[in-house]
Amino acid sequence: MYHTVKLIVMGLGLLVLASCAAPVNSVSFGKKCESNGDKLTSSYIWFYDSKNGLPATADQCPPKAKKQ
């Protein structure tokens, strides 16, 4: 139990530090993807500048393959 709480607190701490280190002022949660030519970047947490907007959207993510 203690180990789990410790990991959660460390994860939240890193999230706060990461958001302070970059010139961002907005955070978005949920799976989104950004496609740049042949490169696809996907994440569940996005830090971005609200002036420029978030370039990643859920629509850019490739559809999941159906399991048979």
C-alpha positions in Angstrom: 0.0 0.0 0.0 2.8 2.4 1.0 4.7 1.6 -2.2 1.6 2.5 -4.4 1.0 5.8 -2.6 4.6 6.7 -3.0 4.5 6.0 -6.8 1.4 8.1 -7.2 2.9 11.0 -5.3 6.1 10.8 -7.3 4.2 10.7 -10.5 2.2 13.7 -9.7 5.3 15.5 -8.6 7.0 14.8 -11.9 3.9 16.0 -13.7 4.0 19.3 -11.9 7.8 19.7 -12.5 7.4 18.9 -16.2 4.7 21.5 -16.6 6.8 24.2 -14.8 9.9 23.5 -16.9 8.3 24.2 -20.2 6.7 27.4 -21.5 3.2 25.9 -21.4 0.0 27.0 -19.7 -2.5 24.3 -20.6 -2.8 20.5 -20.0 -5.0 18.1 -21.9 -5.8 14.6 -20.9 -7.1 11.7 -23.1 -5.5 9.8 -26.0 -4.6 12.1 -28.9 -2.3 11.8 -31.8 -0.3 14.2 -33.9 0.7 13.3 -37.4 3.7 15.0 -39.1 4.3 13.4 -42.4 5.4 9.8 -41.8 5.8 10.4 -38.0 2.9 9.7 -35.6 3.1 10.9 -32.0 0.5 9.7 -29.4 0.0 10.4 -25.7 -2.6 10.5 -23.0 -1.2 13.8 -21.4 -0.4 16.8 -23.6 1.2 20.1 -22.4 0.7 22.9 -24.8 0.6 26.7 -25.2 -3.1 27.8 -25.3 -2.2 30.7 -27.7 -1.2 28.2 -30.4 -3.7 25.5 -29.5 -3.2 21.8 -29.3 -2.1 20.3 -32.6 -3.0 16.8 -31.6 -6.5 15.4 -31.9 -8.2 12.1 -31.3 -9.2 12.0 -35.0 -5.6 11.8 -36.1 -5.1 8.5 -34.2 -5.2 5.4 -36.3 -8.3 3.2 -35.8 -7.8 0.2 -33.5 -7.7 -3.2 -35.1 -10.6 -5.4 -34.2 -9.8 -8.5 -32.3 -11.2 -11.7 -33.7 
